[in-house]
Amino acid sequence: MHHIEQVYINGEFVTPHGTERFDLYNPATARVIGQVRLADAVDGERAIAAARAAFPAWSKTTKQMRIAALQRMQAAVAARHDDLLEAVVEEYGAPASRSAWMASYPAEVIAQAIEALEAFDFTTVAGAARVEMTPLGVAGLITPWNSDAGFICGKLAAALAAGCTAVIKPSEMSALQTQIVTEALHAADLPPGVFNIVTGRGDTVGETISRHPHVAKISFTGSTRTGKAILRNAAENFTRVTLELGGKSPTLILDDADIKQAIPLAVQAGLMNSGQACVAGTRILVPQSRKAEFEQALALAVAAVVSGDPRDAKTVVGPMVSERQWQRVQGYIQKGLAEGARLLAGGVGRPEGTRDGWFVRPTLFTDVHNQMAIARDEIFGPVLCVIAYRDDAEAIAIANDTDYGLSALVLGGDSGRARRVAQQIQAGRVLVNTLTHEPKAPFGGFKHSGVGREMGAWGISAFMEPKSILS
């Protein structure tokens, strides 16, 4: 059993003021594997005070000093790769194909921030003015459970690169991963208070951070509902915000697509991270003229996806993170049937051969229209729907007929045509015939998918304000 009894404030592991214990589960067995003692509002206040005290000195550090600190962080996190990998599998249930990436990405994203910082211009000239990019102050970083270590390291690296200090509130459901990352970052020997990590609930620690007058910037990744609450809280103090929220991403397969190339990409886009991904392409748009052909190919591909034990090399879809999430996904599968969608693969219940864990059958619906709940709501599980369209104009209209706008995928034989379609989709990122991620490009969403951008120079700028100096 794992017992996590401390949080990290002002350069030290300390016993939190909060006394609540939260059970940690292995989602593949649905059994308790440990407990974490949660921080409370008092701990949040202490962490903010420590970050505020550390800000004047950190904000005056040179670019090279920050690069050196980030390099130490990157090396320290990379050194804990194997421990992090085990925690990802045990606590989150990510299968081998995903857990390997989740264990490597935290160090990689720090390396990406170093590269962005090296090229970043803190001073530019605009006519007669000198424009200086100025760090905002204390940054509150609130991270989700579906890629815990990666979000902690990515947000923190960008904030520190900008000259901000930070208070991090990770999800209480990811405490094992957080503990390993915290130990690694502590080993990087940054000045006390520059970063603080307080694992607690959103309605206590998260609320404290989002309402606090001494927090100048909030960067949050998570649900749209929580993002709206943070935005309302932040308005009281004009706190700057970056929100990376939900998605209901379309995968638009054009009528000239090569079915052998398109189907694997479409299925991979929809089922990435076991469907627990804000960018998952869960709406698959197919031409009416080839609907039966694509339905058959998609049904075979989804039915062949192995959902089960994350330690089995054949597994592609692991368990849902919690019983609550499992029940949510089951509810949407039942809702899809009730709405009249036709089931092509999967369905309610657990996959054959699984028992106690929170496993879901990879599910594919067709005869779906864009007003059904399974086409409009972010399910956050391996549930895909096929929507037919008549021509490119209707496909684009369906793709854009959503409250969200985070990501999209266009698949087609004529790359020029596919790019022209991509330009008309309302999303912060549109991929064309690829699932490759570009870390130098800005990442974020339109509409209810968020506010602002992360990654690259945009990610650093998000923690700063321009100051014009004329003389």
Stockholm file with secondary structure:
# STOCKHOLM 1.0

chainA/1-471         MHHIEQVYINGEFVTPHGTERFDLYNPATARVIGQVRLADAVDGERAIAAARAAFPAWSKTTKQMRIAALQRMQAAVAARHDDLLEAVVEEYGAPASRSAWMASYPAEVIAQAIEALEAFDFTTVAGAARVEMTPLGVAGLITPWNSDAGFICGKLAAALAAGCTAVIKPSEMSALQTQIVTEALHAADLPPGVFNIVTGRGDTVGETISRHPHVAKISFTGSTRTGKAILRNAAENFTRVTLELGGKSPTLILDDADIKQAIPLAVQAGLMNSGQACVAGTRILVPQSRKAEFEQALALAVAAVVSGDPRDAKTVVGPMVSERQWQRVQGYIQKGLAEGARLLAGGVGRPEGTRDGWFVRPTLFTDVHNQMAIARDEIFGPVLCVIAYRDDAEAIAIANDTDYGLSALVLGGDSGRARRVAQQIQAGRVLVNTLTHEPKAPFGGFKHSGVGREMGAWGISAFMEPKSILS
#=GR chainA/1-471 SS CEEECCEEETTEEECCSCCCEEEEEETTTTEEEEEEECBCHHHHHHHHHHHHHHHHHHHTCCHHHHHHHHHHHHHHHHTTHHHHHHHIIIIICCCHHHHHHHHHHHHHHHHHHHHHHHHCCSEEEETTEEEEEEECSEEEEECCSTTHHHHHHHHHHHHHHHTCEEEEECCGGGHHHHHHHHHHHHHTCCCTTSEEECCBCIIIIIHHHHHCTTEEEEEEESCHHHHHHHHHHHHTTTCEEEEECCCCCEEEECTTCCHHHHHHHHHHHHHGGGGCCTTCCCEEEEEGGGHHHHHHHHHHHHHTCCBSCTTSTTCSBCCCSSHHHHHHHHHHHHHHHHTTCEEEECCSSCCTTCCSSCCCCCEEEESCCTTSHHHHSCCCSSEEEEEEESSHHHHHHHHHCSSCCSEEEEECSSHHHHHHHHTTSCSSEEEESCCCCCTTSCBCCSGGGEESCBSHHHHHHTTEEEEEEEC
#=GC SS_cons         CEEECCEEETTEEECCSCCCEEEEEETTTTEEEEEEECBCHHHHHHHHHHHHHHHHHHHTCCHHHHHHHHHHHHHHHHTTHHHHHHHIIIIICCCHHHHHHHHHHHHHHHHHHHHHHHHCCSEEEETTEEEEEEECSEEEEECCSTTHHHHHHHHHHHHHHHTCEEEEECCGGGHHHHHHHHHHHHHTCCCTTSEEECCBCIIIIIHHHHHCTTEEEEEEESCHHHHHHHHHHHHTTTCEEEEECCCCCEEEECTTCCHHHHHHHHHHHHHGGGGCCTTCCCEEEEEGGGHHHHHHHHHHHHHTCCBSCTTSTTCSBCCCSSHHHHHHHHHHHHHHHHTTCEEEECCSSCCTTCCSSCCCCCEEEESCCTTSHHHHSCCCSSEEEEEEESSHHHHHHHHHCSSCCSEEEEECSSHHHHHHHHTTSCSSEEEESCCCCCTTSCBCCSGGGEESCBSHHHHHHTTEEEEEEEC
//
